[in-house]
Amino acid sequence: MVNFELRRDRIVARWRDKKTEWVIEPRYWRNSTIAITCLFILPLFLYGFPHILTMFTTANLYAAIAIPLALQLLGTGRVNFGPQLYLGVGGYTAALLNLHFGWNPAMTLMATILVCAAIALILSPTTWIAKGLYFSLITLILPLTFLDITYIWGDIFRGEVGLVGMSPLLAFKKVTWNYIAYYYLSLILMLLYLLVCDRTVRSRIGVSMAAVNENENVARMMGVRVDAYKVFFYVAPSILTGIVGWFIVHTFRTFAGVTYLPLEFMAKILIIVIIGGRAFLYGAIPGAYLISIVEDSLRRLGPVNYFVFPLILIALIVVLPRGEGLWGLYKKRRPRDYFPKLHVRRE
Amino acid sequence: MLEITSVSKNFGGLAAVSDVSFTVKEGEVVGLIGPNGAGKTTLLNLICGIYKPNSGSIRFEGTDITGMPSNKICKIGISRTYQIPQPFESMTALAGVLVGVLNGKKRAHMSLPDASLEASYYLEFVGLFSKRDTLARDLNLYELRMLELARALATTPKLLLLDEVMAGLNPSEASKALDMIWSAQDQFAITILWIEHVMKIIMNATQRVVVLHYGKKIAEGPPREVTSDPKIIEAYLGAKYAQH
């Protein structure tokens, strides 16, 4: 039986011989409360601009892909160049089951989680055998292979045109309401991911995870089950990414591998992680918003867009502090570390 | 406590360790000496599971640990330090020790704040408490070695493998480090297997030394006796000196 205890500044949970503490200090919540409130009241001002709301919905989804990716980078100590593979897997699982078997969104969600977990488990030994550049190359190839498969079995996956007409999560009579609802849903999904990943990084798992990221051999010698950690942090973020695919299927109601699987999409996500701040999960949010605003405002330039967009990205990477990104500008004085300082008081 | 029975390890054609056997009793401090390239560190790596021996067996407190993964070996009570310090560079000193506290021997009723309190105890023991929030990459060599010691102690080992802790320390730091290791042995009741090049320290600190040369054990015994053995002098200084 889990036993909870509320203290002045923390919640203590005990279960058998295990004990967990959740430190709650409201004085540190001001800035994040302001930021989240801003995101929540945004639709009030943008009621009449559905395209901007769609843009922000996309930004939320980009962030929801980038946050688990950041967790994966920390947990496996390797750079995954193909997070969009699971976006494709999750999206196609949900879409095909919904179209051909008429499964409702709740059932397709379960199926998405199971399929992504199975595929990620099968591929997870790559984290044991490959390191550094080799791991990146293997993960880079996988989504491209999947893209080819969607072309080869075009009658199932409809590679070029994509699948259309999946059942929506929510359907209001007024179209604007739909935009607002999907904005909120994507926002909640993203904040949920942020909460889960943030709690993981700040927990005891996060400490061991940071050790794995730093030096696997030393971590193993100190008793960390390195192989298990690497598998877990390959599989769990993959499932989270797969759920984003499911979400895209049931909100935009179209899903095409050609949109999500190619290199451009991957580059966008990695750039969000870099611009947002490589070492910080929170950086993914400003990064995603910035990228989708820049992308959307450049779209009306026409073909020039293809030159200007990369130039702006390169400029951003050069100008922003190395490895610290946008979040580094906000937290200027703090050195890069994996989790907040642990203050130990001597009594 | 630790029984090593005719352990051999080859890297291709090179026999790094061949047919080495010795035992370490509980509460002992055993020195492992030998010229460069004698296979001392390889033997340490074999004990803590980084390499798997080609033949022979290693037993710790009755359990066979030959070829066991390092994390299990750590859990049953063997810990080590490194010849070249290998800190978690981007982690603070406290966090580095915290990894050991959280993953070493299982402790009941320990949350993350409790664990950091315990980690701070080990840091204070080695005299690094004031540096707890410094990133490990900003520490100097002496501090790094002490951090490694704290990290190793945090996993609550029964047997501690020290790999040249004194290398690169000046005499005053070395004597401080020696005091630290002695008091660690005293407080935590650990057994130590110690690789060292600094003979003066080995002579004072250990009860028994094992000498390796080209991967073979050539002598074993109290340090005074062993260092006067002509075979050892030959191994270290050449045949010319052994005659005198």
Interface residues (C-beta under 8 A of the other chain):
Chain A: R10 V12 R14 D17 K18 K19 T20 E21 V23 R202 S203 R204 V207 S208 A210 A211 E214 N215 N217 V218 A219 R220 M221 M222 G223 V224 R225 V226 P335 R336 D337 Y338 F339 K341 L342 V344 R346
Chain B: C48 I50 P69 S70 N71 C74 K75 S79 R80 Y82 Q86 F88 E89 S90 M91 T92 L94 A95 G96 L98 V99 G100 L102 N103 G104 A108 H109 M110 S111 L112 P113 D114 A115 S116 L117 S120 R132 D133 L135 R151 T155
